[in-house]
Structure formats: structure tokens, C-alpha cells
């Protein structure tokens, strides 16, 4: 009995000693490692990953932008030259390309043909009267030397002859006019071009001067740009122009500048002759379109458009502040011309500045960053913690969770 009690006491003492040894044993450095790892993970998650680039200097064209209307170079109106005739046929429609003297429409001819027959008969009657008057006048001239007829009678014969000649001339003119009206029943194109409007309809009885067709002369369309007066100083006749359209870029040059400005908006109309690209549709008239006048060139300091951040109604870029812990500084800039995906900086920005390429919307003044190599293309997505700035918060949380897990594992070990 006593032996068993001694054995139990010895066992309890051994357990107590083992607990004391464990209690008094120096703590493992695993807890410190976990804290340090978590701190490093938190700092790494807070530092956004960015790429920096230097501004680029190139020679860019100086351009003046303007809006204006596409209109016909010359618009030709084709009207009925006679009235009271019915349209019998229409041979052209909107969009047709016609040449000079091509038939566009035909008017009725019957009444004019009858009038011509009557006028021809009237002319014959006038000629017969002239023959008789001429014979009497000739006889009077022969007898005027004697006393067979008086001078008064001779004068009457002479006057009758002159009147007969006038009647013949009048009848001939009326007949010629009627024949001309007969020709006018064939409505033809006075010049080549593209028909832009048709008002002729079969069965319609036209009146003299009524518009039947309208066409764009030679199919040439021009751009009538409205340019503010202060931007007109660099534009002159011959200045090249380019107009981007869904069908390709249209080029042209200034052919004429209006001598006066509009009373409504103070802008000056600049007329631009256009050259449509090969194998592309002809520009349509009546369309408002934008274009640029290329008035010269000068150097431009530019950055990618992805580097520009709009905040509070102003433009900013973020520049790298190098140090033991890299940070960024927000710099307000003024922008100018644009070319492709680059934007000109017109305010003071050092040419050797290190500008954040993209992802500036997720940065603020003094943000800690981690710098990586620039993206190969400025068209790629904005760079941030994992290469996508939109996932910064989620990626940071994930990094912190992973760091915490790693610390826990080290503490257990």
C-alpha cells in the first residue's frame, strides 16, 4: 500500500517538473516572426504597384479644330422653261449621276405642235401680203416721176410694204419661239453632276420657272467650316485640312475664305475643297462634321492619356518621389493637343520627371508605391497592386490574409 502511494507521488512530481520546465523554457521566436511578417504584408499591401515613364518630346502638327456643314460645291437648279404642259415621263431620280444634256424629264408636246402649225400658216399669209405690198410699192416708184399717182398715194404704198415686212418678221419670230418652246419640252441637265432633289412627278402640269430637279455640280462636295475669328489668323487659301469620317479620312484644302463674319455667332465661313478617298462613298451634303486645319508644327511635351487624372475639374499627373520608401506627388498640369493616345502638357513639367503611367485614380498625395517596369503598351489596363488598379482593395486584403496564415504556421512550428 505504501509502495503504491510512493509511486503515485513520484508520478505527480514528474508531471509537475515537466510543466515547470515547459513554463520556464524561453518562448519561441515564432510569435515575433508572425508579427513581423504581418507588418511586412500590411506594408506591402498598402504600397500600390505602379510603372513610371518620362515625358516624351516630339514635333506635333499645330491644328485648328472647327465644325461645319458639308454642302455642294455648286448647286444647280433645273426648272421648267415653259408653263401649262404636263409631265409625261421622268427619266432621272435622286442619286443618279448625269452628264450635260442628258434627258431628265419630258413634257407634253401636242398643244405646242398645233401652235406651230398655226404660226406657220400665219407666216405664209404675212409673206403673201408682203409680196402684194412690194409689187404695189414698186409700181408706185415707177410712176412717182410722172403725174399718174400723187405723192400721198405713193407714200401709202411704201408704208404698206414696210408693214408687210414687219408682219413677216413678227410671224417668223413667233414661229421660232414656238419651236424653241417645243424643244423645252425635253428637260435636260445643263451640266454634269449628281441629282440631289427631284420635284418632278408624272402627270403634274408645270408652271414656268417651277423647280423640277436639283443637282450637285460635278458631284463635288465641299466643307463649309465655321471658324472663330481669333483662330482665323493662321488659316489661308491652300491650308491643308483633314476630316475623319466613318468611311475613312477625307483630305482637302482651303479654296476660299468669306470676307465677313456671321452676325449671329461671329464666326467666319471657310470653304474647303474635299478629295474623297479612293473606293469610298461620296460625302453626303447637309451633314454637320468636324475637321482640323493643319496650320504648322511645333514641339510637344506629352504623356500617355492614361497618366492624366481628372480631379476637382482639373488635370493632374502623379510623379515619383524617390527615397527609402518611394511615394508619389500630385502635380496639376495644363493640357493641349492630342495625338493618338498621347496628350500634350503645356504647363511646367520637368522633361526628366518620372510620371506614373496609369492607375492614378487610386493614388493620392504621398501614397506609398512599389515601382515596376513600364507596360509595353499604353493601351493596356491601368496598373495597380496586381496589375489592375480596380482590384487593389481585394488584392491587399488577400495579401494580408496570406501573410497572417504564414505567420500562424511559423508560430505553430
C-alpha angles and dihedrals in degrees: 000000000000090000092055092050091050090050091051092049091050091052093050090049091052092052092048091049092050090050091050091051091051092046094048094043113110112261118256118254088235093100092054091047090053092051092048092047092050091049091049091047091050092050092046091050092050092053109084117216112240139168120221130205137180121246114263126229119210139151108260129184117255107234136185114211121212142162126227148145130274107232140164116279086226124357116213121203117203113200137177110270094198132042137218096040127119123235107245100178141006115210103179138047141190113300096024118132111224136184128222113290093013110148112252102171141352128223128204116276108187100094092045092050090053091049089052091054091052092048092049089054091048090052092053090050091050091050091051090051089049092053091053094045091048092052093051091046091051091051090049090053090053093049098039091088092063134043098263093105132018125245089249092058091047090052091052091054091050092050092049090053092052091048091050090052090050091050090053092050091049093049091049091051093049091050092049090049091050091050089050090052088052089056090050090063084079105072109205137177111266090204139004120272148102120297109240100174138019124195098164117109128179111257095023115131105223129214123217110276095017113149112244104165140009123199141181106243112244087347090274117152124192135194115239101200123194107220124186112242094241091057094047096079094084096043120090140156108296096027108146118243133193126197120190114216135169088257095053138286117310118210128202146145137235111268101172140005121210112245093221138047126235114267091216102054106005093239128135123231113234115194114216125191110220133213112201118215118259116272092012129118120267111261112259121238123235095041124128108226139169127232143160133239112219102218101164144305141264140166119285130197104212143176130191114279088239089067093062115092121192113214129159090355094302135099120247140175128198118230127197119253105201122214143111086304110030115225136171134239124210112232123190113225139183117230131211134165124015128214122179105313096338130096127206117236110214098176127077109292120152113247089226095050116131104230123193104247098213144336094066091139088074095050134082136185109302096009113163111239140184113221122222134172115290120265113262091234129034089214092070121104119284112278121240140140095322097017093278117082093200090068098050096112095045093044092048091052090048092050091050091049092050091048091050092050091051091050092051091052092051091049092053091050 
